[in-house]
Amino acid sequence: MGFKKFEMKTGIEQFSLNDKVVVITGATGVLGAALSVAVAQAGAKVAVLGRNEKRAAERVEAIIETGGEAMAVLADVLDVRQMEAARDKILTAWGTVDGLVNGAGGNMPGATVSPDQDVFDFSIEDTRRAVDLNLFGTVIPTKVFGKVMAEQGRGTIVNISSVAAQRPLTRVLGYAMAKKSVESFTQWMAVELGMRYNGKLRINAIAPGVFLTEQNRSLLLNEDGSMTDRARKFINNTPFQRFGVPEELTGTLIYLLSDASKFVNGETVLVDGGFNAYSGV
Ligand SMILES: NC(=O)c1ccc[n+]([C@@H]2O[C@H](COP(=O)([O-])OP(=O)(O)OC[C@H]3O[C@@H](n4cnc5c(N)ncnc54)[C@H](O)[C@@H]3O)[C@@H](O)[C@H]2O)c1
């Protein structure tokens, strides 16, 4: 009795993004730089979406230098009109959108409470801005580009969450609430897309641990380059005893964007050196 023939490719080719168009928001950022180059190396044309013209041009240049194809698209993820204009620009140039990575996000200074502050001294306004950026900065591009994918009958979306969603980190209130909501949105949308589009449209998330970037540099490093107490706490609670490097997110992203994860929907994959699994004892 012979084995039934596989119905799909099961080798390395299932990770290919050849002939796909992938939009990456926040591609102008530190993690976005590594993510956009990796997605291009996997074969996709990359729409580098951000607000900073110079940085977007640098990212496009870096992709072209490694033999990939990319285009800068200047837009604010919180502005529906700008997202629609971005969609039109990409469709005019490349005719399709097959993937979306919601990478724009970050913390707001007043949405945190430092140890010398009263716990109630956080700013409501900054807390709202943190929720806006991380949650609605994910919801709006998903609504605009997800509809294109639905009309095409195929597509994959990957949201960037954080370990702060799994266990809210001390001090960072707005960010923790926002990322938790990103994961709730991921699950809700995954169920709706799964039921309505017959498995052809999927949405998942990646929750990075701590990666040293511009956004958290002042939290993690002193002016002389030594680690802050907070950085040491992170390292001591990470079984790998180090921060992640941006390239370590890329394999998971390619997996989630490609056919390699064809039956994966509504998941959050932690890339955190074991931080979330560690009890601290
Ligand atoms: N660095 C970390 O350790 C870490 C850990 C977990 C999760 N994350 C998440 O990863 C993602 C990328 O983080 P990063 O460390 O590269 O930060 P970053 O600040 O370097 O990159 C974020 C990018 O998003 C852009 N952006 C911000 N608001 C925008 C808006 N309204 N419209 C369009 N673009 C906008 C910024 O200009 C920046 O280029 C974020 O969602 C962040 O929350 C980071």
The ligand as an ORCA input file, in Angstrom:
! r2SCAN-3c Opt
* xyz 0 1
  N      12.259     46.985     19.805
  C      11.715     46.063     20.575
  O      12.343     45.526     21.487
  C      10.308     45.614     20.324
  C       9.806     44.580     21.121
  C       8.512     44.141     20.911
  C       7.746     44.720     19.914
  N       8.251     45.730     19.153
  C       7.383     46.300     18.121
  O       8.016     46.155     16.853
  C       7.572     47.202     15.987
  C       8.788     47.926     15.418
  O       9.521     48.453     16.501
  P      10.977     49.087     16.370
  O      11.698     48.702     17.611
  O      11.568     48.782     15.049
  O      10.628     50.621     16.526
  P      10.999     51.863     15.620
  O      10.541     53.070     16.359
  O      12.417     51.794     15.183
  O      10.072     51.629     14.349
  C       8.724     51.978     14.289
  C       8.497     52.685     12.975
  O       7.113     52.999     12.859
  C       7.015     54.292     12.342
  N       5.751     54.911     12.715
  C       5.398     55.369     13.944
  N       4.185     55.927     13.880
  C       3.774     55.819     12.586
  C       2.624     56.223     11.901
  N       1.626     56.860     12.529
  N       2.512     55.953     10.589
  C       3.507     55.311      9.931
  N       4.641     54.908     10.531
  C       4.770     55.164     11.840
  C       8.178     55.053     12.971
  O       8.467     56.237     12.264
  C       9.278     54.010     12.878
  O       9.930     54.090     11.638
  C       6.674     48.102     16.831
  O       5.339     47.714     16.653
  C       7.102     47.790     18.251
  O       6.097     48.058     19.173
  C       9.521     46.190     19.348
*
